[in-house]
Amino acid sequence: MSIRLYEQPLTCADLSMENLVKILKSLAELNRLRIVMVIGKGSLSVTEIIHATDLPQTLVSFHLRTLRNSQIVRTERNGPFIYYRLSSPDLIDVLSHLSQQTNTAIGALDGKPDDQFKKGRLKQAKGET
């Protein structure tokens, strides 16, 4: 089953586990995530993405190709320019929610995840759980 995102937005019901893994792997890179967040504000050309992210053109083009192959972004031509936009505008909401959940989890550890981890390991070693 292949998903054609160019015709309609991506929905969770459309995702197979393999496609979900492909998408998450593509988003698990800092520069690609930065590009996605910038494109989430609206359709942008490569030049506009370069200026917004401060990344070199070759790197932006490489990451855009990966995002396009993962069907996270789609393109549209307007004259000589190609504009990139998210295949699903809901992706920004999902990423925002994920960020909030991550911050909440880290906050629950009092901002010191390593100390909490070490304390938990120490309790386990002493037989306290």
C-alpha positions in Angstrom: 0.0 0.0 0.0 1.5 3.3 -1.0 0.3 6.7 0.2 -0.1 9.5 -2.3 0.1 12.6 -0.1 0.1 14.9 -3.1 -3.6 14.4 -3.5 -4.8 14.8 0.1 -3.3 15.5 3.5 -1.8 12.7 5.5 -4.0 11.2 8.3 -3.0 8.7 11.0 -5.4 6.2 9.4 -3.2 6.3 6.3 0.0 5.3 8.0 1.3 1.8 8.1 3.9 1.1 10.7 6.6 1.1 8.1 5.6 4.6 6.8 5.4 5.9 10.4 8.9 4.7 11.1 10.1 6.3 7.8 8.5 9.6 8.8 9.9 9.6 12.4 13.4 8.7 11.2 13.2 11.7 8.8 12.2 14.0 11.6 14.9 12.7 14.0 17.5 15.0 12.6 17.9 18.6 14.0 18.3 20.4 10.7 15.4 18.6 9.1 13.2 19.4 12.1 14.2 23.0 11.9 13.3 23.1 8.2 9.9 21.5 9.0 9.2 24.1 11.6 10.0 26.9 9.2 7.9 25.4 6.4 5.1 24.9 8.9 4.6 28.7 8.8 3.7 28.6 5.0 5.0 27.7 1.6 8.6 28.8 1.1 11.2 28.7 -1.6 14.6 27.2 -1.0 16.1 30.7 -0.8 13.6 31.6 1.9 14.3 28.4 3.8 18.1 29.1 3.6 17.6 32.6 5.1 15.3 31.4 7.8 17.5 28.5 8.9 21.0 29.9 8.2 22.0 26.6 6.6 24.0 26.3 3.4 22.1 25.7 0.2 23.5 22.2 -0.4 22.4 21.1 3.1 18.9 22.5 2.7 18.5 20.8 -0.6 19.7 17.5 0.8 17.3 17.7 3.7 14.4 18.8 1.5 14.9 15.8 -0.7 14.8 13.5 2.3 11.7 15.2 3.6 10.1 15.0 0.2 11.0 11.3 -0.2 9.4 10.7 3.2 6.3 12.5 2.0 6.6 15.1 4.8 6.8 18.0 2.4 5.4 18.5 -1.0 6.4 20.9 -3.8 4.6 23.3 -6.1 6.1 25.2 -8.9 5.3 28.9 -9.4 7.1 30.1 -12.5 10.9 29.4 -12.1 10.5 28.8 -8.3 9.7 25.7 -6.4 7.9 26.2 -3.1 7.9 23.7 -0.3 5.0 23.1 2.1 4.0 20.5 4.6 2.0 17.6 3.3 -0.1 17.8 6.5 -0.5 21.1 8.3 -1.3 19.1 11.4 2.3 18.0 11.7 3.2 21.2 13.5 0.5 20.5 16.1 1.8 17.0 16.6 5.4 18.2 17.0 4.3 20.9 19.4 2.4 18.4 21.5 5.4 16.0 21.5 7.6 18.9 22.6 5.3 19.8 25.5 5.1 16.1 26.6 8.9 15.9 26.5 9.3 19.1 28.5 6.7 17.8 31.0 8.5 14.5 31.4 11.9 16.3 32.0 10.2 18.8 34.4 8.9 15.8 36.4 12.5 14.9 36.9 13.1 18.3 38.4 15.3 19.3 35.4 18.0 16.9 36.4 17.3 13.6 34.6 20.8 12.2 35.2 20.5 12.7 39.0 17.1 11.1 39.1 18.3 8.2 37.0 21.3 7.7 39.3 19.1 7.8 42.4 16.8 5.2 40.9 19.8 3.0 40.1 21.1 3.4 43.6 17.8 2.4 45.1 17.6 -0.6 42.8 21.2 -1.6 43.8 20.2 -1.4 47.5 17.1 -3.4 46.9 14.7 -0.4 47.5 12.1 0.0 44.8 
